[in-house]
């Protein structure tokens, strides 16, 4: 099945582009981009305006394009989409490339915020000493911990001190 059929553009050739819905215009742009089997694709928020079924079809088309050896640059704020499609991720801020990393490598460095509930005052110093913990804020019986990387050690410490809920 070709790009045109997958993106459901059959029978649309007589429609004026301006009369198409946003989603149909997006489909048309994607089809025009993919139909000549490019070696390099630069896609900016390509699934914006597409319904979930067409998004999945588009993801399949891009994976097939990559499997044929094409390079795909994809800009997206949808992290699930990036995780699904990317081998490596580059993060750009203020026009500067800050990091290039595998998806798994980036996830392992991600900061997580844990809200840990205790039966009494939280063991703030023990939590701060746990691997990866960058910040601990205590309010009453709750400790809010910011952890970079795996959270297993801070959770072990919390359990050892009577953790009630996470």
N, CA, C and O of each residue as an XYZ file, in Angstrom:
664
protein
N       0.862     -1.187      0.000
C       0.000      0.000      0.000
C       0.896      1.233      0.000
O       1.886      1.289      0.730
N       0.550      2.211     -0.812
C       1.376      3.399     -0.951
C       1.042      4.468      0.070
O       0.076      4.359      0.825
N       1.867      5.505      0.072
C       1.682      6.639      0.981
C       0.293      7.235      0.823
O      -0.371      7.556      1.809
N      -0.145      7.381     -0.434
C      -1.444      8.021     -0.686
C      -2.578      7.252     -0.018
O      -3.454      7.849      0.609
N      -2.563      5.920     -0.151
C      -3.620      5.120      0.447
C      -3.525      5.122      1.968
O      -4.539      5.256      2.653
N      -2.310      4.974      2.502
C      -2.147      4.947      3.953
C      -2.610      6.241      4.605
O      -3.179      6.228      5.697
N      -2.364      7.352      3.930
C      -2.783      8.628      4.496
C      -4.186      9.014      4.049
O      -4.650     10.118      4.333
N      -4.858      8.111      3.355
C      -6.261      8.272      2.960
C      -6.497      9.542      2.166
O      -7.392     10.327      2.481
N      -5.688      9.740      1.134
C      -5.858     10.909      0.274
C      -6.575     10.555     -1.026
O      -6.771     11.420     -1.880
N      -6.965      9.297     -1.183
C      -7.648      8.900     -2.404
C      -8.946      9.671     -2.551
O      -9.673      9.871     -1.578
N      -9.230     10.094     -3.748
C     -10.466     10.818     -4.020
C     -10.439     12.283     -3.609
O     -11.463     12.958     -3.709
N      -9.310     12.792     -3.152
C      -9.226     14.173     -2.679
C      -8.592     15.099     -3.705
O      -8.465     16.296     -3.445
N      -8.192     14.588     -4.855
C      -7.430     15.409     -5.796
C      -8.226     16.582     -6.352
O      -7.639     17.574     -6.783
N      -9.558     16.486     -6.350
C     -10.360     17.571     -6.900
C     -10.686     18.651     -5.871
O     -11.223     19.701     -6.222
N     -10.368     18.400     -4.617
C     -10.676     19.381     -3.566
C      -9.637     20.494     -3.594
O      -8.452     20.245     -3.813
N     -10.084     21.705     -3.374
C      -9.146     22.814     -3.241
C      -8.461     22.680     -1.890
O      -9.113     22.376     -0.891
N      -7.160     22.903     -1.851
C      -6.402     22.746     -0.625
C      -6.970     23.622      0.492
O      -7.039     23.191      1.643
N      -7.372     24.834      0.160
C      -7.912     25.728      1.195
C      -9.204     25.220      1.811
O      -9.557     25.618      2.921
N      -9.911     24.351      1.110
C     -11.168     23.841      1.647
C     -10.962     22.603      2.514
O     -11.909     22.123      3.138
N      -9.748     22.084      2.559
C      -9.472     20.891      3.359
C      -9.378     21.243      4.840
O      -9.011     22.359      5.207
N      -9.716     20.277      5.673
C      -9.565     20.457      7.118
C      -8.076     20.527      7.460
O      -7.227     20.188      6.635
N      -7.768     20.965      8.668
C      -6.369     21.048      9.109
C      -5.702     19.680      9.027
O      -4.569     19.566      8.559
N      -6.400     18.644      9.481
C      -5.847     17.295      9.447
C      -5.577     16.814      8.033
O      -4.559     16.173      7.776
N      -6.495     17.124      7.105
C      -6.304     16.723      5.715
C      -5.149     17.493      5.076
O      -4.399     16.935      4.275
N      -5.003     18.771      5.425
C      -3.860     19.536      4.911
C      -2.558     18.923      5.425
O      -1.579     18.823      4.686
N      -2.553     18.513      6.695
C      -1.363     17.886      7.270
C      -1.062     16.569      6.539
O       0.094     16.279      6.232
N      -2.095     15.783      6.264
C      -1.915     14.531      5.522
C      -1.318     14.808      4.148
O      -0.396     14.118      3.715
N      -1.842     15.812      3.472
C      -1.351     16.164      2.139
C       0.129     16.542      2.192
O       0.916     16.092      1.360
N       0.501     17.356      3.155
C       1.914     17.759      3.296
C       2.802     16.550      3.563
O       3.893     16.445      3.001
N       2.344     15.635      4.416
C       3.125     14.437      4.700
C       3.281     13.578      3.452
O       4.369     13.075      3.171
N       2.203     13.412      2.713
C       2.267     12.609      1.488
C       3.233     13.228      0.487
O       4.031     12.517     -0.124
N       3.168     14.558      0.311
C       4.072     15.243     -0.620
C       5.519     15.070     -0.191
O       6.413     14.970     -1.031
N       5.749     15.035      1.104
C       7.099     14.879      1.631
C       7.622     13.473      1.412
O       8.797     13.293      1.093
N       6.775     12.483      1.577
C       7.218     11.090      1.560
C       7.157     10.416      0.193
O       7.845      9.419     -0.021
N       6.368     10.922     -0.721
C       6.081     10.208     -1.956
C       7.314      9.968     -2.833
O       7.339      8.989     -3.578
N       8.318     10.814     -2.771
C       9.500     10.622     -3.617
C      10.629      9.870     -2.911
O      11.765      9.880     -3.385
N      10.328      9.213     -1.774
C      11.283      8.362     -1.051
C      12.590      9.104     -0.748
O      13.655      8.699     -1.213
N      12.510     10.184      0.029
C      13.701     10.997      0.306
C      14.727     10.271      1.175
O      14.377      9.378      1.946
N      15.982     10.657      1.046
C      17.069     10.109      1.876
C      17.153     10.825      3.226
O      17.618     10.247      4.209
N      16.704     12.083      3.273
C      16.709     12.861      4.503
C      15.343     13.526      4.651
O      14.836     14.141      3.713
N      14.762     13.397      5.826
C      13.488     14.051      6.132
C      13.684     14.978      7.315
O      14.319     14.604      8.301
N      13.153     16.165      7.228
C      13.142     17.095      8.352
C      11.669     17.388      8.627
O      10.999     18.041      7.827
N      11.177     16.907      9.750
C       9.755     16.988     10.078
C       9.553     17.782     11.364
O      10.124     17.445     12.401
N       8.752     18.821     11.300
C       8.461     19.663     12.456
C       7.029     19.412     12.912
O       6.078     19.808     12.238
N       6.882     18.758     14.051
C       5.561     18.428     14.613
C       4.672     17.773     13.545
O       3.570     18.254     13.283
N       5.144     16.682     12.929
C       4.434     16.127     11.776
C       3.068     15.522     12.080
O       2.242     15.403     11.175
N       2.812     15.144     13.303
C       1.523     14.517     13.600
C       0.523     15.483     14.206
O      -0.578     15.084     14.584
N       0.893     16.744     14.300
C      -0.029     17.751     14.808
C      -1.258     17.824     13.908
O      -1.133     17.974     12.692
N      -2.428     17.721     14.495
C      -3.661     17.815     13.725
C      -4.136     16.500     13.143
O      -5.190     16.458     12.510
N      -3.379     15.415     13.342
C      -3.790     14.116     12.823
C      -4.523     13.327     13.900
O      -4.200     13.419     15.084
N      -5.511     12.553     13.474
C      -6.207     11.708     14.447
C      -5.291     10.545     14.828
O      -4.348     10.248     14.095
N      -5.546      9.875     15.963
C      -4.650      8.824     16.464
C      -4.392      7.685     15.483
O      -3.278      7.164     15.440
N      -5.380      7.288     14.703
C      -5.185      6.202     13.741
C      -4.188      6.621     12.667
O      -3.285      5.854     12.329
N      -4.339      7.817     12.133
C      -3.427      8.304     11.100
C      -2.039      8.535     11.697
O      -1.035      8.325     11.017
N      -1.970      8.968     12.967
C      -0.664      9.117     13.620
C       0.072      7.784     13.622
O       1.260      7.731     13.304
N      -0.623      6.707     13.976
C       0.013      5.385     14.000
C       0.463      4.973     12.601
O       1.557      4.434     12.436
N      -0.366      5.220     11.604
C       0.016      4.897     10.228
C       1.239      5.701      9.813
O       2.148      5.172      9.173
N       1.261      6.979     10.178
C       2.405      7.827      9.860
C       3.670      7.301     10.536
O       4.727      7.250      9.907
N       3.577      6.910     11.808
C       4.742      6.367     12.508
C       5.284      5.146     11.771
O       6.498      4.987     11.637
N       4.386      4.286     11.294
C       4.810      3.118     10.533
C       5.524      3.494      9.253
O       6.546      2.902      8.906
N       4.983      4.487      8.546
C       5.610      4.949      7.297
C       7.000      5.492      7.571
O       7.930      5.208      6.816
N       7.160      6.266      8.632
C       8.477      6.831      8.954
C       9.450      5.720      9.350
O      10.613      5.754      8.948
N       8.993      4.736     10.132
C       9.870      3.613     10.491
C      10.316      2.854      9.240
O      11.478      2.458      9.138
N       9.397      2.648      8.283
C       9.766      1.996      7.015
C      10.787      2.832      6.253
O      11.734      2.293      5.680
N      10.596      4.142      6.249
C      11.520      5.047      5.566
C      12.906      4.950      6.201
O      13.914      4.912      5.494
N      12.957      4.909      7.534
C      14.241      4.775      8.236
C      14.865      3.410      7.953
O      16.080      3.310      7.787
N      14.045      2.357      7.898
C      14.553      1.008      7.630
C      15.197      0.926      6.245
O      16.095      0.113      6.028
N      14.746      1.759      5.312
C      15.344      1.807      3.970
C      16.625      2.636      3.950
O      17.261      2.761      2.904
N      17.009      3.198      5.085
C      18.274      3.915      5.171
C      18.172      5.422      5.224
O      19.199      6.101      5.236
N      16.974      5.969      5.257
C      16.819      7.429      5.312
C      17.128      7.943      6.719
O      16.977      7.228      7.710
N      17.552      9.170      6.773
C      17.771      9.863      8.043
C      16.565     10.761      8.290
O      16.130     11.492      7.400
N      16.032     10.699      9.504
C      14.852     11.492      9.842
C      15.174     12.386     11.027
O      15.580     11.914     12.088
N      14.984     13.691     10.828
C      15.059     14.661     11.906
C      13.623     15.009     12.259
O      12.874     15.491     11.409
N      13.235     14.771     13.498
C      11.859     14.956     13.931
C      11.822     15.918     15.100
O      12.482     15.697     16.115
N      11.059     16.974     14.962
C      10.854     17.907     16.056
C       9.491     17.621     16.655
O       8.486     17.627     15.943
N       9.443     17.371     17.951
C       8.168     17.077     18.591
C       8.250     17.407     20.076
O       9.286     17.229     20.717
N       7.136     17.889     20.600
C       7.015     18.107     22.033
C       6.287     16.951     22.697
O       6.106     16.942     23.915
N       5.871     15.975     21.899
C       5.164     14.809     22.417
C       6.217     13.744     22.734
O       6.709     13.058     21.838
N       6.554     13.617     24.015
C       7.647     12.734     24.402
C       7.382     11.278     24.060
O       8.313     10.546     23.723
N       6.132     10.846     24.139
C       5.816      9.463     23.776
C       6.124      9.212     22.304
O       6.595      8.134     21.941
N       5.861     10.196     21.466
C       6.158     10.075     20.039
C       7.669     10.015     19.805
O       8.143      9.211     19.001
N       8.409     10.847     20.490
C       9.867     10.848     20.361
C      10.415      9.491     20.793
O      11.267      8.916     20.117
N       9.925      8.985     21.915
C      10.398      7.696     22.426
C      10.075      6.568     21.439
O      10.878      5.654     21.254
N       8.921      6.634     20.821
C       8.484      5.610     19.881
C       9.320      5.613     18.603
O       9.583      4.552     18.037
N       9.738      6.789     18.145
C      10.338      6.893     16.819
C      11.838      7.124     16.802
O      12.486      6.836     15.796
N      12.402      7.627     17.870
C      13.794      8.083     17.808
C      14.787      7.049     18.319
O      14.507      6.305     19.259
N      15.947      7.018     17.682
C      17.076      6.251     18.181
C      17.945      7.131     19.077
O      18.448      6.701     20.116
N      18.101      8.377     18.637
C      18.850      9.361     19.418
C      18.032     10.634     19.493
O      17.245     10.942     18.597
N      18.230     11.369     20.580
C      17.484     12.601     20.821
C      18.470     13.743     20.995
O      19.474     13.620     21.696
N      18.164     14.846     20.347
C      18.931     16.068     20.563
C      18.011     17.087     21.207
O      16.877     17.274     20.764
N      18.487     17.736     22.234
C      17.691     18.765     22.899
C      18.288     20.116     22.566
O      19.471     20.372     22.793
N      17.426     20.988     22.012
C      17.847     22.324     21.593
C      17.113     23.344     22.448
O      15.899     23.254     22.629
N      17.849     24.310     22.970
C      17.255     25.425     23.710
C      17.976     26.694     23.309
O      19.205     26.727     23.248
N      17.216     27.734     23.037
C      17.776     29.018     22.618
C      18.735     28.869     21.435
O      19.764     29.541     21.367
N      18.377     27.974     20.501
C      19.169     27.799     19.300
C      20.454     27.026     19.489
O      21.272     26.964     18.570
N      20.658     26.431     20.661
C      21.892     25.692     20.930
C      21.575     24.232     21.193
O      20.623     23.913     21.906
N      22.371     23.351     20.620
C      22.237     21.935     20.861
C      22.865     21.627     22.217
O      24.082     21.723     22.380
N      22.031     21.255     23.190
C      22.510     21.040     24.548
C      22.997     19.620     24.794
O      23.971     19.403     25.515
N      22.310     18.654     24.187
C      22.679     17.262     24.430
C      22.204     16.405     23.259
O      21.158     16.663     22.664
N      22.994     15.381     22.943
C      22.591     14.332     22.011
C      22.788     13.031     22.765
O      23.871     12.753     23.279
N      21.727     12.238     22.825
C      21.744     11.056     23.695
C      20.778     10.018     23.136
O      19.850     10.360     22.402
N      20.992      8.766     23.478
C      19.988      7.752     23.150
C      18.759      8.021     24.014
O      18.844      8.695     25.040
N      17.629      7.493     23.592
C      16.403      7.675     24.366
C      16.573      7.066     25.752
O      16.219      7.692     26.751
N      17.114      5.843     25.823
C      17.309      5.197     27.120
C      18.289      5.976     27.991
O      18.073      6.122     29.194
N      19.368      6.478     27.384
C      20.341      7.274     28.142
C      19.719      8.538     28.695
O      19.989      8.926     29.832
N      18.888      9.181     27.893
C      18.223     10.404     28.338
C      17.239     10.108     29.463
O      17.160     10.851     30.442
N      16.490      9.019     29.317
C      15.532      8.645     30.360
C      16.238      8.329     31.670
O      15.725      8.635     32.746
N      17.421      7.713     31.581
C      18.142      7.361     32.804
C      18.652      8.602     33.542
O      18.904      8.555     34.746
N      18.801      9.710     32.815
C      19.261     10.963     33.432
C      18.119     11.871     33.847
O      18.343     12.902     34.482
N      16.909     11.500     33.499
C      15.749     12.364     33.761
C      15.556     12.589     35.254
O      15.775     11.691     36.067
N      15.146     13.788     35.593
C      14.815     14.092     36.979
C      13.404     13.604     37.280
O      12.484     13.787     36.483
N      13.256     12.989     38.425
C      11.940     12.547     38.870
C      11.656     13.202     40.205
O      12.554     13.409     41.021
N      10.393     13.522     40.408
C       9.995     14.107     41.694
C       9.087     13.114     42.399
O       8.040     12.722     41.882
N       9.509     12.720     43.583
C       8.755     11.754     44.374
C       8.187     12.438     45.600
O       8.887     13.170     46.301
N       6.916     12.193     45.851
C       6.274     12.678     47.072
C       6.162     11.471     47.996
O       5.375     10.558     47.747
N       6.953     11.476     49.058
C       7.043     10.336     49.968
C       6.349     10.670     51.284
O       6.687     11.653     51.944
N       5.376      9.843     51.658
C       4.599     10.055     52.884
C       5.083      9.109     53.984
O       5.267      7.913     53.758
N       5.283      9.668     55.172
C       5.777      8.906     56.317
C       4.786      9.015     57.477
O       3.944      9.913     57.492
N       4.886      8.085     58.468
C       3.972      8.145     59.614
C       4.330      9.253     60.611
O       3.566      9.523     61.537
N       5.451      9.872     60.430
C       5.922     10.974     61.275
C       6.900     11.805     60.461
O       6.869     11.759     59.232
N       7.763     12.560     61.120
C       8.725     13.387     60.388
C       9.604     12.549     59.444
O      10.157     11.531     59.859
N       9.731     12.966     58.197
C      10.546     12.221     57.223
C      12.032     12.256     57.580
O      12.501     13.213     58.196
N      12.767     11.221     57.197
C      14.212     11.163     57.450
C      14.982     11.970     56.394
O      15.647     11.396     55.532
N      14.889     13.277     56.467
C      15.422     14.155     55.422
C      16.900     13.898     55.127
O      17.288     13.801     53.963
N      17.720     13.788     56.163
C      19.161     13.615     55.923
C      19.469     12.278     55.266
O      20.337     12.212     54.396
N      18.788     11.223     55.656
C      18.995      9.914     55.020
C      18.551      9.951     53.564
O      19.208      9.362     52.705
N      17.447     10.634     53.272
C      16.980     10.755     51.898
C      17.967     11.552     51.058
O      18.255     11.190     49.918
N      18.491     12.650     51.630
C      19.472     13.473     50.896
C      20.734     12.688     50.552
O      21.368     12.944     49.529
N      21.100     11.725     51.413
C      22.323     10.949     51.216
C      22.156      9.845     50.165
O      23.148      9.263     49.726
N      20.926      9.554     49.760
C      20.683      8.485     48.788
C      21.217      8.899     47.413
O      21.213     10.078     47.059
N      21.668      7.920     46.660
C      22.235      8.145     45.332
C      21.234      8.824     44.405
O      20.082      8.405     44.296
N      21.700      9.892     43.732
C      20.885     10.583     42.744
C      19.979     11.669     43.287
O      19.420     12.441     42.509
N      19.816     11.752     44.595
C      18.923     12.759     45.174
C      19.596     14.120     45.083
O      20.719     14.303     45.552
N      18.885     15.089     44.465
C      19.441     16.427     44.309
C      18.765     17.439     45.216
O      19.310     18.514     45.467
N      17.573     17.100     45.713
C      16.849     18.048     46.563
C      15.824     17.297     47.398
O      15.183     16.362     46.918
N      15.674     17.712     48.657
C      14.639     17.174     49.541
C      13.988     18.350     50.248
O      14.666     19.170     50.868
N      12.654     18.425     50.150
C      11.877     19.448     50.844
C      10.873     18.730     51.739
O      10.145     17.846     51.289
N      10.842     19.121     53.013
C       9.954     18.461     53.971
C       8.849     19.421     54.390
O       9.093     20.574     54.746
N       7.612     18.900     54.335
C       6.447     19.632     54.831
C       5.620     18.647     55.645
O       4.995     17.741     55.093
N       5.622     18.827     56.930
C       4.880     17.895     57.785
C       5.456     16.502     57.678
O       6.651     16.300     57.896
N       4.610     15.532     57.341
C       5.022     14.130     57.222
C       5.369     13.723     55.789
O       5.473     12.536     55.479
N       5.547     14.719     54.922
C       5.799     14.456     53.513
C       7.164     15.009     53.101
O       7.524     16.140     53.428
N       7.915     14.169     52.368
C       9.189     14.610     51.798
C       9.035     14.623     50.282
O       8.641     13.619     49.689
N       9.341     15.746     49.659
C       9.350     15.857     48.205
C      10.808     15.745     47.778
O      11.629     16.607     48.091
N      11.118     14.660     47.052
C      12.497     14.387     46.648
C      12.640     14.527     45.141
O      11.800     14.045     44.381
N      13.704     15.185     44.716
C      14.055     15.253     43.301
C      15.237     14.316     43.106
O      16.262     14.431     43.778
N      15.071     13.375     42.159
C      16.065     12.328     41.954
C      16.459     12.295     40.478
O      15.602     12.290     39.594
N      17.761     12.274     40.228
C      18.269     12.110     38.867
C      18.661     10.665     38.664
O      19.499     10.145     39.400
N      18.077     10.012     37.692
C      18.374      8.608     37.426
C      17.480      7.674     38.216
O      16.368      8.045     38.591
N      17.965      6.448     38.475
C      17.151      5.444     39.151
C      16.723      5.882     40.560
O      17.462      6.558     41.276
N      15.510      5.473     40.925
C      14.949      5.874     42.223
C      15.005      4.754     43.253
O      14.539      4.933     44.378
N      15.564      3.601     42.892
C      15.543      2.433     43.774
C      16.159      2.715     45.143
O      15.593      2.316     46.162
N      17.297      3.389     45.186
C      17.974      3.602     46.473
C      17.173      4.522     47.388
O      17.038      4.236     48.578
N      16.645      5.611     46.861
C      15.867      6.511     47.710
C      14.606      5.814     48.206
O      14.165      6.065     49.328
N      14.022      4.947     47.391
C      12.847      4.195     47.843
C      13.216      3.191     48.929
O      12.449      2.998     49.873
N      14.388      2.541     48.811
C      14.848      1.618     49.873
C      15.021      2.365     51.190
O      14.603      1.895     52.248
N      15.648      3.545     51.104
C      15.831      4.358     52.320
C      14.479      4.714     52.914
O      14.280      4.606     54.124
N      13.556      5.134     52.073
C      12.221      5.526     52.547
C      11.495      4.340     53.195
O      10.877      4.497     54.249
N      11.565      3.164     52.578
C      10.918      1.964     53.140
C      11.525      1.629     54.490
O      10.809      1.287     55.431
N      12.852      1.729     54.587
C      13.529      1.446     55.862
C      13.085      2.389     56.982
O      13.226      2.069     58.162
N      12.552      3.546     56.605
C      12.091      4.542     57.590
C      10.573      4.610     57.680
O      10.023      5.619     58.122
N       9.884      3.535     57.262
C       8.440      3.438     57.466
C       7.577      4.099     56.409
O       6.466      4.529     56.718
N       8.041      4.195     55.185
C       7.280      4.806     54.099
C       5.837      4.322     54.089
O       5.580      3.121     54.166
N       4.890      5.261     53.995
C       3.466      4.940     53.982
C       2.903      4.962     52.561
O       2.094      4.108     52.198
N       3.333      5.944     51.755
C       2.784      6.079     50.411
C       3.761      6.862     49.531
O       4.589      7.628     50.025
N       3.643      6.650     48.206
C       4.470      7.373     47.232
C       3.528      8.102     46.290
O       3.980      8.788     45.373
